[in-house]
Each structure stands twice: as C-alpha cells, then as structure tokens.
Amino acid sequence: MKFKLFGAVLTTITAFIVNTAHAEVGAKQSDAAQFQNHQEQIGEPAGAAKPSAQQVIQNWKAKPKEVAQTMIQKYGQPDEVTSQRLVWHDKGPWKETELVNEEIEHNFPKPHQDMLKQTVLLQVPTEKLQDLAEYDGSVIVDRTPGEISARCDKEEMNFLALNLAHDIIQGKRSASESRDFYAKTVMAFMKGDKHPYTQGLQFQPMRAAQAATPDEPSPIIQEKAGAPLEQKE
C-alpha cells in the first residue's frame, strides 16, 4: 500500500515538473515570436545582420549618396546607420555630423538642397539669435546644450556658414554683411578659389560646460526643502 501511494505521489510530481517545463518553453517561444514580429514590423528581419553604410546608401537619392561617399572617405564608417540617416560622432572639428537621405530646398545663396548638418559647441547670446536667423536659416542654434549647426550639401559651405556665424556673434559683421560675404565667397569657390573660411573652422569650439546654457529656474515654481512643489496662482 505504501509503495502504491509513493508511486502515485511520484507520478504526480513528475507530471507537474513536465507541465511546468513545457509552459516555460512555450512562453519563451511566444516571446521570441513576438520579438521577431516586432523586428519585421520595423523593417529589421529577425537574425539579419545590420547593413553597412555602403549597403544603405545604395538606395539613396543621388546627391545624399554622393555626400555620403565623400564623408565616409574622409571620416570613415559612421557611428550610427539607419535606412535614412548616417551619423558620425566627434570626427574632425565636429561634435556631430549628420547626413540624411533628404533634399531640403534652400535658395541662399543660390538654389540647392541641404542634407548635411554639422554641429559644434558654442555659446550663443540671446541678443544674437535674431541676427543669426536673418543671416541664414540653415544655421541652427540649440542654446540649452550649447550647440550651433550648419546644414548644406558640402562640408566647405558648413565651415563658411559657421565661421560667419561666429563673426556675427563676436560683433565683427552684421547679418547683411555676412550674407554678402557668403555669396561672394561661394562664387569664388565655384571658380576654384578656396577662401580659408571654407577650409576649416577659424575659431575654437567650446567645451560642453562652457557652451551650455541650462537657463534658470522659474520664480513662479519654488521648491522648499522636504516639501512638495507649490503653485502660485
């Protein structure tokens, strides 16, 4: 009798262990299937190796593809690769170089398409923001992290744009004077005359701590030690 009882208990325990193991395997398979479905939904087949930059740009538009080849030759393989975007971090004088498979229409100083955005660290005073906006809409300021970017179709033109932006910030040129200088320099560049402003930055980018402008807390919102935020009406 005791042996029969022991055998019944052993059989029950064994069945429980087997059923639990099957349930765990089923859950893992379900998770794997869900992950595979997610990858397929975002265009990344499960188990597929990430494509190289050269593979990605094969299907790009002509001009972004040309710029990509130039940037890869100069700075090597990008640090980030997606189907529509290549990014290099801390290459050359740039904090970031971003190239997108887009052709953004820009008519200054002559009609062309923007796709190459390059960024440096530089603090921009608020009183200079209007001047920079009037100078070139493809010069982009992000004051909180202390970044200023230029976007064009050539690195040389980004050098030119940011060198003139720096002149404006330093009070050396007005927005109008910078636009005239930019246009004349581009005309000369097209004839083979490469001004120093097109060959590299003529200023030293700042460090992150120097360039950043984290702003100030609002006096409307005050936080007392050990007390929740109070809101004044």
N, C-alpha and C positions, 0 to 999 in steps of 0.2 A: 504493500500500500504506500509506504514511504517512498519507494522508488518511483511509483507511478506519479505521485504528487510532485516529486522533484523533477521528473521528466516533463510534466505539464508546465511547471514554472519555467524551466529552461527553454522550452519551446516558445513560451510567451515572450520571454526576454529577447530571445533571438529574433523573433518576428518584429519586435519593437525596434531593435537596433537596425535591422534591414530596412524597415519602412522609413526610419529617420534618415538613414544614409541616402535612400532614393529621393527623399524630399529635398535634401541639401543639394544633391546633384541636379535635380530639376530646377531649383531656384537659381543655381549658378548658370545653368543653360539658358534660363529665361533672361537673366541679367545680361549674359553675353549677346543674346539675340537682340535685346533692346539697345545695347551699345552699338551693335552692327547696324541696326535700323537707323539710329541717330547719325552714324557716320555717313550712311548712304544718303540720308536726307540733306546733309550739309555738303554733299558732293565729295566725300572722302571715303572711298571704298574701304571696308574693313581689311586690315592687314596690308594695305597698299603702302609702299614706301612714299615718303613725301617727295614731290617733284623738285628738281633743281631749278634755279633761276633761269637757266638756259632753256629748260623744257617749258617753263611757264610762259616766257615771253614769245615763244614761237607763235602763239595765237593772239598776240597783242597787235594793237594798231601800229602803223608803220613808224610814226615819229617816236612814241614812247619806247618802242622796241629798239630803235636806233640809239636813243639816250641811254637805255638800259645797258646796251653793249658797251657804250663808252664808259659808264660808271663802273661796270664790272671789270673792265680792263684797267681802270685807274685804282679802284678801291678794293678789288677782289669780290668774293662772294658776299651777298648781303646777309645781314644777321637775321632778317625776317623775310619770309617768302610766302605770299598768298597768291591766289589766282589773279588778283588785280593790283598788287602792291608789293614793292620791294623797299626794304629799309636797311640803311647802314647806320650803326651807332659809333660815334667818336672816331670817325675816319677823316683824315686831313684836319682842317681847322674847324670842322663842323661837329656840333653836338649830335645832330641827326640829319641824314639825307633821306628823303622820302620821294619815291618815284611811283606814280600811279598810271594805270592804263586809261588815262582820260586826256582829252584835248580841250582845255578850258580856254575859251576865246578871250583874248586880251589885245587891245588895239594900240597900246602905248609901248614903245614909241612908234611902232608900226604893227599892222595886224600879224598876229602869230598865236600859237597855242601854248598855254602853260601846263606843265605836268611834273616838273622837278622842283621840289621845295627843300631848301636847305636852311638850317637853323643854327644860331649861335646864342650864347648867353650874353645879354647886355641889358642894363637897366635903362628904361626909357622914362623920362619925367612926363608927368601928365600934361604939362603945358606944351609938349612937343607932339602929342598924338595927332592933333588937328593938322599940323604941318606935314607929318608923315602920311596922313590919309590923303592930303591934297597932292602930295608928291607922286605916290604910286600905290594904286590899290592892291598890287601884288606884293607889297611889303606888309607883313602881318606881325602885329605885336601882341604878345601874351604876357602881361605885366606881372601876374602872380608868380609864376616860376622864373620870370626874368628872361624870356626868350623873344628873339626877333628873327623873323624868317623872310626869305625872298623866294618867290616862285616864278620860274620862267621855263624856257626849253633848253637853256645852256647854263653850265656852271659859271662860265665867264660873265654872263649877264647877272647872275645872282651875286657874284663878287661886286660888280659895278653897282647894283641896286643897294647893297648893304653898306658899301663904302660911302655912297652919297647919303644914305640914311644916317650914318654916323656923323657926317658933316653937318647935317641938319640938327641933330641932337646937340652937337658941340657949338652950334651957332655960327658955323663957318659959311653956310649957304642957306638961302631961303628955299622954299618948296619950288618956286618958279625957276630959280637959278639951277636947281638940281635937275629939274626936268629938261631944261635946255642943254645942260652938260651931258646928261644921259643920252639924249637924242644925237648930239654931235659925236659923242664917243662911239655910239653904235654905228653911225655912218662910217667913221674912220675904221672901226673894227671890220666892217664888211669889205673894206678895201685892203685889209691886211695890216692895218696899223693898230697894234695891240697896246692900248694905254695900260699903265700899271694898275689902274683901278679894276681892270678886267682880269688881271693875272693872280690876284690874291687879296686877302684882307689887308687893309692899310691901318688896321687898329688891332689891339689885343683884346680878344673876348674876355669877359669876366669869369670869375668862379661863381658857382651856383649861389653861395651865401651872399656874395656881393650883388648879384644881379636880381635876385628875387625881391619882390615887394609883397609880403604877405598881408599888408593892409593893417587896419586897427579894429579892435572890437567896437561894435556899436554901443554908444552910451545908453541907447534905449533898452538894451538887454544887458542886465548885470547879473553876475553870479556871485552869491555870497557863500563863504566857506561853510560847507556842511548843509547848505540849504538849496532847494531846487531853484531853477531859473524863475525870475519874477517878470511878468509882463506888464508894462505900464500902458495905460490907455491914453 
